[in-house]
Amino acid sequence: MEKIFRTEIAGRPLVVETGKIAQFANGSALVRYGETTVLSTATASATPREGIDFFPLSVDYEEKMYAVGKMPGGFLKREGRPGEKAILVSRVIDRPIRPLFPKDLRNDVCVNNLVMSVDPDCSPEITAMLGTSIAIAISDIPWKGPVGGVVLGLIDGKTIINPTLEQREVSDMYVTLAGTLNKICMVEAGANEVPDDVMLNAIAEGHEEIKKICEFINSIVAEIGKEKFTYESADVPEEIFEAVKEYGWDKMRAAVLSKDKEVRDANVAALQEEVAALLEEKEEGLSKWAPDAIYKLEKKVVRDYLFREHIRVDGRALDEIRPLSCAVGVLPRVHGSSFFQRGQTQVMNICTLAPLDDAQKLEGLDEQTYKRYMHHYNFPGYSTGEAKPSKSPGRREIGHGALAERSLIPVLPSEEEFPYSIRTVSEITMSNGSTSQGSVCASTLSLMDAGVPIKRPVAGISSGLITDPDNDDNFLVFMDIQGIEDFFGDMDFKVAGTTEGITSIQVDIKVEGLTLDIIKAAFEMTHKGRLQIINDIILPCIPAPRAELNKWAPRIISMQVPVDKIREVIGSGGKVINKIIADTGAQININDDGMVYISTPDLEKAEKAKMIINGIVSDPEVGTEYDGVVTRLMDFGAFVEFLPGKEGLVHISKMAWNRVEKVEDVLHEGDKVHVKLIEIDSQGRLNLSIRDCLPKPEGFVEEEPRRREGRPNRERRGGFAGRNGGRRPFNDDDDGGASENPKGRRREF
């Protein structure tokens, strides 16, 4: 039966329609926020998937170009695989809902969000998150939701809930926040160096709005929610785990205490073989539970060490960062490079600079059409000692790359200050915890090594959490988690920022949520950590961005030309600009606003191109000297192109201080000559001189103009301006010069 539910979020209507569309799904809802419309569905398989040891949840966010009235690009004219933005939104929706499913559930659960219409003032990402929560909550799929979500902005120090498009453009942060009635489930943030306390207050304000959303969803569930289905638990049978625990508790405590991941993994693997043999001896077939039982035992031992005894497996204090080291300029030929190591996590980062024309072009549902700064993250199998081939980037690689990218954008110079496209690539060479934050540190180093004038260094660090499930006030936060603490802990709270404030946050949790006290403690811990990395490691390695770009980097200079002169710079069919490119070897890009960017590894060539363009857009001045090329020879002189598209006449009498009988005696087509503009006549024609660029001979006397007996002396008046600006060449009607009489005899004056 069709049902419609209504409420308001941030002054805009939220309408939920159920019971009409997608009725075969376990749960579905058509959600309208303003004029943004998303169809959200949740479907579960009837039986568990065999042979897996994880909960098989997939979350998809599908962007359809019709939602914003656009035609898809490309030859096929239909949407292909999900773009980067869609993948990132899928991850943001996945993270808050996943911990609320039963950990022993092995039935496939698929969540799909189809974006059908977009109102720029009403985020489709938040609409999809709410639709997901409603679809699962009203379904028969076991789940401990609902969750609600909002976007937080910050304008003039004031928190804005779900900012409009206009507000987002001036906001100092963009925070996606999700939570339940009682706790925060997920934080994903980008910010312009926002102080920790301001961010914490914004999260608290956002949670108040989330509580209202959760109450609204609960009212829907109370009216139309289905009874949750029962399922076959995939957890280790209690009696088997108790037997393993009794046998291996002390052995596991000894096995995990090592600073070296390889040693620790080898110890645990050996214990697993012992346990498998023990179980098989006890009863045939029980050894199949050994891997799950050992994993569960290792988790309990590590958590017990941390929570009860405040002991970390590598012996560190709770607020201690693993040994740090870094270097810059580690690779030849590249524009900037760095190496960053924290414990057994290693990142090499390479920075590449290019003209703005190489910025990434985007096709999506929002207003962003290009991206000037790109960070790419690669996580090969060898980084964790796994024998697996390299593949195209998955959701994890895309997500970690985007997080580092978001962390550094606030400190990058503007396009006007630094007219370059920038790409940094993080190659993870060894991984044992928080490679994404290692990528932030390594990117800072390589940007500075490349000479990118960033405002301040950015560093990232993560903190972990162990909680008492029976008491929210009893928790333990610790610094710089390594792999084993990430696997068995309750959160990975990543914060990147400068000495002035936060630039990004990403929170992954494995529990049902975080209290504000936990978040505050995590902020305090990560604040201390990032300052330590900046002051103790980054700045001693490279105190400031290099004053000069690497010699292999392109030199880009910019200039502004009048908009009405752009056509002259480009020329008919691109003739003029292509000639400048051919003559100088520079890459030239011209914006519609008249901003010109000239790029070449050779700064002299860039300056030459700039001089040529300046000559085109500025009116030539009498008395200025130019380098030109002879384009045509006439009896009375030679035409010289001294600026692209601009020609002038060098009369035969202005070719040398001595008498020149024939033009061909001194000039030929293609000759390079140095000329001086000596006159612009009333018709705009340009008269040039070669001899006025040369020293005047001592005692030189100007000769009388040549004349023939019986003919009046007719001195040519004016000159020739070439083809530019509608100017005309000499012809037989010109007063002066040479012409042909009716009998074909040449006249000279």
C-alpha positions in Angstrom: 0.0 0.0 0.0 1.3 3.4 -1.0 2.3 5.7 1.9 3.7 9.2 1.9 5.5 10.8 4.9 6.6 14.4 5.2 9.0 16.5 7.3 11.4 19.4 7.0 15.2 19.5 7.2 17.0 22.9 7.2 13.8 24.6 6.1 13.3 22.4 3.0 10.7 19.7 2.6 11.6 16.0 2.8 9.0 13.7 1.3 9.2 9.9 1.5 7.0 7.7 -0.8 6.8 3.9 -0.1 4.8 1.0 -1.2 4.5 1.9 -4.9 7.9 1.7 -6.6 10.3 -1.3 -6.5 8.0 -3.5 -4.5 10.1 -6.7 -5.1 13.0 -5.2 -3.0 13.1 -6.1 0.7 12.7 -2.4 1.3 12.4 0.7 -1.0 11.7 4.4 -0.7 11.4 7.2 -3.2 12.9 10.2 -1.3 12.4 13.8 -2.4 14.4 16.5 -0.7 13.4 19.8 -2.3 13.5 18.8 -6.0 16.2 16.3 -5.6 14.8 12.8 -6.1 16.5 9.5 -5.2 15.1 5.9 -5.4 16.7 3.8 -2.6 16.4 0.1 -2.4 17.7 -2.7 -0.1 17.7 -6.3 -1.1 19.0 -9.4 0.7 19.6 -12.9 -0.4 17.5 -15.7 1.1 20.5 -17.8 2.1 24.0 -17.1 3.2 26.9 -17.1 0.8 29.1 -20.1 1.2 32.8 -20.0 1.9 33.2 -16.4 3.1 34.3 -15.0 6.5 32.8 -11.5 6.1 29.5 -9.8 5.8 28.8 -9.3 2.0 27.4 -5.8 1.9 27.5 -3.7 -1.3 26.4 -0.1 -1.6 25.9 1.7 -5.0 25.2 5.3 -5.8 24.2 5.7 -9.4 24.5 9.1 -11.1 22.2 9.5 -14.2 23.0 12.5 -16.4 19.3 13.0 -17.1 19.0 14.1 -13.5 20.6 17.4 -14.4 19.3 17.6 -18.0 22.6 16.6 -19.6 23.5 14.1 -22.3 26.3 11.6 -21.3 29.6 12.2 -23.1 31.4 9.7 -25.2 30.5 7.7 -28.3 27.9 5.4 -26.6 26.0 8.2 -25.0 25.1 6.2 -21.9 26.5 6.1 -18.4 29.4 3.8 -18.0 31.1 2.5 -14.8 30.7 4.8 -11.7 32.8 7.9 -11.7 35.1 8.9 -8.8 32.4 11.1 -7.2 29.8 8.2 -7.2 32.4 5.8 -5.7 33.2 8.3 -2.9 29.5 8.8 -2.1 29.0 5.1 -2.0 31.8 4.8 0.6 30.3 7.7 2.7 26.9 5.8 2.8 28.5 2.4 3.5 30.5 3.5 6.5 27.7 4.5 8.9 25.4 1.6 8.0 27.8 -1.3 8.0 28.6 -1.5 11.8 24.8 -1.7 12.5 24.4 -5.1 10.7 25.0 -8.3 12.7 28.6 -9.3 12.4 27.7 -13.0 11.9 25.4 -12.3 9.0 26.5 -13.9 5.7 23.5 -13.2 3.5 24.3 -10.8 0.6 22.8 -7.4 1.1 22.7 -4.9 -1.8 21.8 -1.3 -1.4 21.2 0.8 -4.5 20.6 4.6 -4.8 19.4 5.8 -8.2 19.7 9.6 -8.5 16.8 10.7 -10.7 16.6 14.4 -10.3 19.0 17.0 -8.7 18.2 20.3 -7.0 21.6 22.0 -6.5 20.5 23.4 -3.2 19.6 19.9 -1.8 22.4 17.4 -1.7 21.7 14.2 -3.6 24.3 12.5 -1.4 22.4 13.2 1.8 19.1 12.4 0.1 20.6 9.0 -0.9 21.9 8.4 2.7 18.5 9.1 4.2 16.9 6.9 1.5 19.3 4.1 2.3 18.5 4.3 6.0 14.7 4.3 5.4 14.9 1.4 2.9 16.8 -0.8 5.3 14.9 0.2 8.4 11.5 -0.6 6.9 12.8 -3.9 5.3 13.0 -7.3 7.0 16.8 -7.2 6.9 18.3 -7.4 10.4 19.7 -4.0 11.3 20.2 -1.7 14.3 19.4 1.6 12.6 18.2 4.0 11.6 20.8 6.6 10.9 20.4 10.2 9.8 22.8 12.4 7.9 23.4 16.1 7.2 26.0 18.3 5.6 27.6 21.0 7.7 28.9 24.3 6.4 30.7 27.2 8.2 30.1 30.8 7.2 31.5 33.7 9.3 32.0 31.3 12.2 28.3 30.0 12.1 27.4 26.4 11.5 25.0 25.9 8.5 23.0 22.8 8.2 22.7 21.5 4.6 24.0 24.7 3.0 22.6 25.7 -0.4 24.8 25.9 -3.5 25.5 29.6 -2.9 26.4 29.0 0.7 28.7 26.1 -0.2 30.7 28.3 -2.5 31.7 30.6 0.5 31.7 28.0 3.3 35.0 27.3 5.1 34.1 23.6 5.4 32.1 20.8 3.9 31.4 18.1 6.5 29.2 15.0 5.9 27.9 13.8 9.2 25.9 10.7 10.0 24.7 9.3 13.3 22.0 7.5 15.3 19.8 8.9 18.0 22.6 8.6 20.5 25.9 8.6 18.7 28.0 9.8 15.8 28.6 7.1 13.1 30.6 8.8 10.5 32.5 12.0 9.8 33.9 13.0 6.4 35.2 16.5 6.2 37.2 19.0 4.1 38.0 22.3 5.7 40.0 25.5 5.3 42.2 25.1 8.4 39.2 25.1 10.8 40.2 25.0 14.5 39.5 21.8 16.4 37.0 23.3 18.9 35.0 24.9 16.1 34.8 21.6 14.3 33.7 19.8 17.5 30.9 22.4 18.1 29.7 22.0 14.5 29.5 18.2 14.9 27.5 18.7 18.1 25.0 21.0 16.3 24.7 18.7 13.4 23.9 15.7 15.7 20.9 17.6 17.1 19.4 17.8 13.6 20.3 14.1 13.0 18.3 13.1 16.1 15.2 14.7 14.6 15.7 12.8 11.3 16.1 9.5 13.2 12.9 10.1 15.1 11.1 10.8 11.8 12.4 7.5 10.3 11.4 5.6 13.5 7.9 6.9 13.0 7.9 5.4 9.5 9.1 2.1 10.7 6.5 2.0 13.4 3.8 2.3 10.8 5.0 0.2 7.9 8.2 -1.6 9.1 8.5 -5.4 8.4 9.5 -8.0 11.0 13.2 -8.8 10.7 14.1 -12.3 9.3 16.0 -14.9 11.1 19.4 -16.1 9.7 22.0 -18.7 10.2 24.8 -17.4 12.4 28.3 -17.8 10.9 30.0 -17.2 14.3 32.3 -19.7 15.9 30.3 -22.1 18.1 30.8 -20.9 21.7 32.0 -24.3 23.0 34.7 -24.4 20.3 35.9 -20.9 21.0 36.1 -21.5 24.8 38.3 -24.6 24.1 40.6 -22.6 21.9 40.7 -19.7 24.4 41.6 -22.0 27.3 44.4 -23.6 25.2 45.8 -20.6 23.5 45.2 -17.4 25.6 48.7 -17.2 27.1 50.3 -18.5 23.8 48.5 -15.7 21.9 49.6 -13.1 24.4 53.2 -14.1 23.8 52.7 -14.3 20.0 51.4 -10.8 19.4 54.0 -8.9 21.4 56.5 -7.8 18.7 57.4 -4.6 17.0 57.8 -6.4 13.7 54.6 -7.3 11.8 56.2 -10.2 10.0 57.4 -11.8 13.2 53.9 -11.3 14.8 52.1 -12.8 11.8 54.4 -15.8 11.7 53.8 -16.4 15.5 50.0 -16.2 15.0 50.1 -18.5 12.0 52.1 -21.1 13.9 49.6 -21.0 16.8 46.7 -21.4 14.3 48.3 -24.7 13.0 48.5 -25.9 16.6 44.9 -25.1 17.3 43.7 -26.7 14.0 45.5 -29.9 15.0 44.0 -29.8 18.5 40.5 -29.3 17.2 40.9 -32.1 14.6 42.1 -34.4 17.2 39.1 -33.6 19.4 36.7 -34.3 16.6 37.1 -34.8 12.8 36.1 -31.7 10.8 36.4 -29.2 13.7 39.6 -27.8 12.3 37.6 -25.7 9.8 36.8 -23.4 12.8 40.5 -22.8 13.6 41.0 -19.6 11.4 37.9 -17.9 12.8 38.6 -18.9 16.4 42.2 -17.7 16.2 41.1 -14.3 14.7 38.6 -13.9 17.5 41.2 -14.9 20.1 43.8 -12.5 18.7 41.3 -9.7 18.8 40.4 -10.3 22.4 44.0 -10.5 23.4 45.0 -7.3 21.7 42.0 -5.4 23.1 42.7 -6.8 26.5 46.3 -5.6 26.4 45.2 -2.1 25.4 42.1 -1.6 27.4 43.0 -3.4 30.7 46.8 -3.0 30.8 47.5 -0.1 28.4 50.1 -2.2 26.6 50.5 -1.9 22.9 51.9 -4.9 21.0 55.0 -2.9 19.8 55.7 -1.5 23.3 54.8 2.1 22.6 53.0 4.6 24.9 49.4 5.4 24.1 50.3 8.8 22.7 53.6 7.8 21.0 54.1 7.9 17.2 56.2 5.2 15.7 59.7 6.2 14.4 59.5 8.8 11.7 61.8 9.7 8.8 61.6 11.5 5.5 63.6 12.8 2.5 63.0 15.0 -0.5 64.5 15.0 -4.0 64.8 11.2 -4.0 64.1 10.7 -7.8 65.9 12.4 -10.8 64.0 14.0 -13.7 60.7 14.2 -11.9 59.4 17.7 -10.8 59.3 16.9 -7.1 59.6 13.7 -5.0 59.7 12.5 -1.4 59.9 9.5 0.9 58.0 9.3 4.2 58.2 6.5 6.7 56.3 5.9 9.9 57.1 2.6 11.6 56.6 0.0 8.9 54.5 2.2 6.7 56.3 3.7 3.7 55.1 6.1 1.0 57.0 7.5 -2.0 55.3 10.5 -3.5 55.9 12.2 -6.9 54.7 15.6 -7.9 54.2 16.6 -11.5 53.4 20.1 -12.8 51.7 20.9 -16.1 49.8 23.8 -17.8 46.2 24.4 -16.6 45.0 23.0 -19.8 46.0 19.6 -18.4 43.5 19.9 -15.5 41.1 16.9 -15.2 37.8 17.5 -16.9 34.8 16.2 -14.9 31.3 15.1 -16.0 28.9 14.7 -13.1 25.8 15.9 -11.4 27.3 18.9 -9.7 28.7 22.2 -10.9 32.4 21.2 -10.8 33.6 20.8 -14.4 37.3 20.4 -13.9 39.9 19.6 -11.2 43.3 21.4 -11.1 44.8 19.3 -8.3 44.8 15.5 -8.5 46.1 13.0 -5.9 46.4 9.4 -6.9 47.0 6.6 -4.5 48.4 3.1 -5.4 48.4 0.1 -3.1 50.2 -2.8 -4.7 50.2 -6.3 -3.2 53.9 -6.3 -2.3 53.3 -3.5 0.2 51.7 -6.1 2.5 53.7 -9.0 1.3 50.9 -10.5 -0.8 51.5 -12.2 -4.1 48.8 -10.6 -6.3 49.0 -8.8 -9.6 48.4 -5.1 -10.0 44.9 -4.1 -10.9 43.0 -0.9 -11.7 42.3 1.2 -8.6 39.4 0.0 -6.5 37.1 1.9 -4.1 39.8 1.9 -1.4 42.5 3.4 -3.6 40.1 6.1 -4.9 38.9 6.9 -1.4 42.4 7.2 0.1 43.5 9.4 -2.9 40.5 11.7 -2.5 41.2 12.1 1.2 44.8 13.2 0.7 43.7 15.5 -2.1 41.1 17.1 0.1 43.7 17.5 2.9 46.0 19.6 0.7 43.6 21.7 -1.4 43.2 24.4 1.3 47.0 25.2 1.3 47.5 25.3 -2.5 48.2 28.6 -4.2 45.5 30.0 -6.4 45.6 29.7 -10.2 46.6 33.4 -10.5 49.5 32.9 -8.1 50.6 29.6 -9.5 49.1 28.8 -13.0 49.8 25.1 -13.0 47.8 21.8 -12.9 49.3 19.7 -10.1 49.3 15.9 -9.7 50.8 14.0 -6.8 51.0 10.2 -6.8 51.5 8.2 -3.6 53.2 4.8 -4.2 52.7 2.7 -1.1 55.8 0.6 -0.8 55.1 -0.9 2.7 51.9 -0.9 4.7 51.3 -1.4 8.3 48.7 1.2 9.3 47.3 4.5 8.0 48.9 4.8 4.6 46.3 7.5 3.7 47.8 9.9 6.3 51.3 8.9 5.3 50.3 10.0 1.8 49.3 13.4 3.1 52.7 13.9 4.7 54.5 12.6 1.7 52.5 14.9 -0.7 53.3 17.9 1.4 57.0 17.1 1.1 57.0 16.5 -2.7 54.9 19.7 -3.3 57.5 21.7 -1.4 60.3 19.9 -3.2 58.7 20.8 -6.6 58.6 24.5 -5.6 54.8 24.7 -5.2 54.3 27.7 -2.9 51.9 26.1 -0.4 50.7 28.2 2.5 51.8 25.8 5.3 52.8 22.1 5.6 50.0 19.6 6.1 50.4 16.5 8.2 48.0 13.7 8.9 47.8 11.1 11.7 45.2 8.6 12.9 44.0 7.6 16.4 42.4 4.4 17.5 39.8 3.5 20.1 38.9 0.7 22.5 35.5 0.9 24.2 33.8 -0.8 27.0 30.6 -2.2 25.4 28.8 -1.9 28.7 29.8 1.7 29.5 30.1 4.5 27.0 32.1 6.6 29.4 34.8 4.0 29.7 37.0 4.2 26.6 40.7 4.4 25.5 42.0 6.6 22.6 45.5 6.0 21.4 47.8 7.6 18.7 49.1 6.2 15.4 47.4 2.9 14.9 49.2 0.1 13.1 47.5 -2.6 11.1 46.7 -5.0 14.0 45.2 -2.1 16.1 43.1 -1.0 13.1 41.8 -4.6 12.6 40.9 -5.2 16.2 40.1 -1.7 17.5 36.8 0.2 17.3 37.7 3.1 15.1 40.2 4.7 12.7 39.9 8.4 13.3 42.0 10.2 10.7 42.7 14.0 10.9 44.9 16.1 8.7 45.7 19.7 9.1 48.3 22.5 9.6 49.5 24.2 12.7 46.5 26.5 12.2 43.6 24.0 11.9 42.0 21.0 10.4 41.9 20.4 6.6 40.3 17.0 6.5 38.7 14.3 8.6 37.7 10.7 7.9 36.3 8.4 10.5 35.8 4.6 10.1 34.2 2.8 13.0 33.3 -0.8 13.9 31.0 0.0 16.8 27.5 1.5 16.7 28.8 5.0 17.2 31.0 7.6 19.0 30.1 10.0 21.8 31.2 13.6 21.6 33.6 12.9 24.5 35.4 10.3 22.3 35.5 12.7 19.4 37.0 15.4 21.6 39.7 13.1 22.9 40.5 12.0 19.3 40.9 15.6 18.2 43.2 16.3 21.1 45.3 13.3 20.3 45.6 13.9 16.5 46.3 17.7 17.1 49.3 16.8 19.1 50.4 14.2 16.5 50.2 16.4 13.5 52.1 19.3 15.2 54.9 16.8 16.1 55.2 15.6 12.5 55.3 19.1 11.1 57.7 20.6 13.6 60.0 17.6 14.2 60.1 15.9 10.7 58.8 18.0 7.8 60.2 21.4 8.5 63.7 20.1 9.4 63.7 18.2 6.1 62.6 21.1 4.0 61.8 24.4 5.8 60.0 26.0 2.9 59.0 25.4 -0.7 61.9 25.6 -3.0 62.4 29.1 -4.4 62.9 27.8 -8.0 61.1 25.1 -9.8 62.9 21.9 -10.7 64.8 22.3 -14.0 62.6 19.6 -15.6 59.4 21.4 -14.7 57.7 23.6 -17.3 58.0 27.3 -16.9 54.6 29.0 -17.1 54.1 32.7 -17.2 50.7 34.4 -17.4 49.6 37.6 -19.0 46.3 39.4 -19.5 45.2 40.6 -22.9 42.1 42.7 -23.8 39.1 40.4 -24.6 38.6 42.2 -27.9 42.2 41.3 -28.9 41.8 37.6 -28.4 40.8 37.1 -32.0 44.0 38.8 -33.2 46.2 36.6 -31.0 44.5 33.4 -32.3 44.2 34.6 -36.0 42.1 33.1 -38.7 41.8 29.4 -38.2 44.5 29.6 -35.4 47.1 30.8 -37.9 48.7 33.4 -35.7 48.8 31.4 -32.5 50.0 28.3 -34.2 52.9 30.3 -35.7 53.9 31.6 -32.3 53.9 28.0 -31.0 55.9 26.8 -33.9 58.4 29.7 -33.6 58.9 29.4 -29.8 58.0 25.8 -28.9 55.7 27.1 -26.1 52.3 25.8 -25.2 49.8 28.6 -25.1 46.3 28.6 -23.6 43.9 31.5 -23.7 40.8 31.8 -21.5 37.7 33.6 -22.5 38.5 36.3 -20.0 41.7 37.2 -21.9 44.0 35.3 -19.4 46.9 33.8 -21.4 49.1 31.0 -20.0 52.5 30.3 -21.7 54.2 27.1 -20.9 57.7 25.8 -21.9 60.7 24.3 -20.1 62.8 27.1 -21.5 61.9 30.4 -19.8 63.5 32.5 -22.6 61.1 30.9 -25.1 58.2 31.7 -22.8 59.3 35.3 -22.6 59.7 35.5 -26.3 56.1 34.2 -26.8 54.9 36.8 -24.3 56.8 39.5 -26.2 55.2 38.5 -29.5 51.7 38.4 -27.9 52.3 41.8 -26.3 53.2 43.1 -29.7 50.0 41.8 -31.3 47.7 43.2 -28.7 49.4 46.6 -28.2 49.6 49.2 -30.9 53.1 49.5 -32.4 54.9 52.7 -31.3 56.9 54.9 -33.6 60.6 54.6 -32.7 60.4 51.0 -31.5 62.7 48.4 -33.0 61.6 44.9 -33.9 62.9 41.6 -35.3 61.1 40.8 -38.5 61.1 38.5 -41.5 61.0 39.6 -45.2 57.8 38.3 -46.7 57.7 39.9 -50.2 59.9 41.9 -52.5 58.7 44.7 -54.7 60.6 47.1 -57.0 60.2 49.9 -54.6 60.9 48.0 -51.3 60.3 45.0 -49.2 57.4 44.0 -46.9 58.5 42.8 -43.5 56.4 41.0 -40.9 57.7 42.4 -37.6 54.9 41.1 -35.4 52.6 38.1 -36.1 49.9 39.3 -38.5 51.5 42.8 -38.9 53.6 43.9 -41.8 55.2 47.1 -42.8 57.1 48.5 -45.8 60.8 49.1 -45.9 61.3 51.5 -48.8 64.3 50.9 -50.9 65.7 54.2 -49.7 65.5 53.0 -46.1 67.4 49.7 -46.6 70.9 51.1 -46.1 72.8 54.4 -45.6 74.4 53.9 -49.0 72.4 54.0 -52.3 70.6 50.7 -53.1 70.0 50.2 -56.9 67.9 47.0 -56.6 66.0 45.5 -53.6 67.3 42.1 -54.5 70.9 43.3 -54.0 70.4 43.5 -50.2 67.3 41.5 -49.3 65.6 38.2 -50.1 62.4 36.6 -49.0 62.8 34.8 -45.7 65.6 37.1 -44.5 65.6 38.0 -40.8 66.0 41.7 -40.4 66.1 44.2 -37.6 63.7 47.1 -38.3 62.5 50.4 -36.7 59.0 51.7 -37.0 59.5 55.3 -38.3 56.0 56.3 -39.3 52.3 55.4 -39.0 50.6 57.4 -41.7 47.1 58.9 -41.7 45.7 55.7 -43.1 47.4 53.5 -40.5 50.1 52.2 -42.8 53.4 51.2 -41.2 56.7 52.4 -42.6 59.8 50.7 -41.4 63.5 51.3 -41.8 66.5 49.0 -41.6 69.2 51.7 -41.9 67.9 53.6 -38.9 68.8 50.6 -36.8 72.4 50.9 -38.0 75.1 53.5 -37.1 75.0 56.5 -39.4 78.3 56.8 -41.4 80.4 59.8 -40.6 79.9 62.7 -43.0 76.8 61.1 -44.6 74.8 63.4 -46.8 71.3 62.6 -47.8 71.0 62.3 -51.6 68.3 64.1 -53.6 65.5 61.8 -54.7 66.1 60.2 -58.1 64.2 61.7 -61.0 64.0 61.4 -64.8 64.3 64.3 -67.2 61.0 65.7 -68.3 59.1 64.0 -65.5 58.0 65.8 -62.4 59.4 64.7 -59.1 56.7 62.8 -57.3 57.9 61.5 -53.9 56.0 58.7 -52.4 53.9 59.8 -49.5 52.9 57.3 -46.8 53.8 53.6 -46.6 52.2 50.2 -46.3 50.7 48.6 -43.3 50.2 45.1 -44.6 47.0 43.1 -44.4 46.2 43.6 -40.7 43.2 45.7 -39.7 41.8 46.1 -43.3 44.9 47.9 -44.5 45.7 47.7 -48.2 48.9 47.1 -50.3 50.3 49.6 -52.8 48.7 49.5 -56.3 48.9 51.7 -59.4 46.7 54.4 -57.8 49.2 55.0 -55.0 50.9 58.4 -55.0 54.5 57.3 -55.3 56.4 54.1 -55.7 56.6 52.2 -59.0 53.8 51.5 -61.5 53.5 50.2 -65.0 52.5 52.5 -67.9 50.2 51.4 -70.6 53.1 50.4 -72.9 54.6 48.2 -70.1 57.6 50.4 -69.3 58.5 50.8 -65.6 58.2 54.3 -64.2 60.6 55.4 -61.5 60.2 58.5 -59.3 
